[in-house]
């Protein structure tokens, strides 16, 4: 089965110096790059590999988009998460998420949100 990973395996295999890899990425015309990325392929990949994780993240308050990576990257300019380990913490509840509210004020060791709730916090990460 052809995937985005196999399409770019050669480029990111370590066979080329990083400056050549950067040049290849930077000089590829955007329309060509988009045409190389088959949106249907990515929808199938997301459905097959990430649907359970995305459902669990939605249950914890993360707003997810029903979009492919190329759409998020090229049309919206963002809106995707590259998991570096935090997803499991969000799903398990060790990291909390609040969506749809703003910051009203900050206090020592806490944050007050626009819905009136006050959250004790060691760290506040805006994403």
Secondary structure, 3 states (H helix, E strand, C coil): CCCHHHHHCCCCCCCCCHHHHHHHHHHCCHHHHHHHCCHHHHHHHHHHHHHHHHHHHHHCCCCCCCCCHHHHHHHCCCCCCCCCCHHHHHHHCCCCCCCCCCEEEEECCEEEECCCCEEECCCCCCC
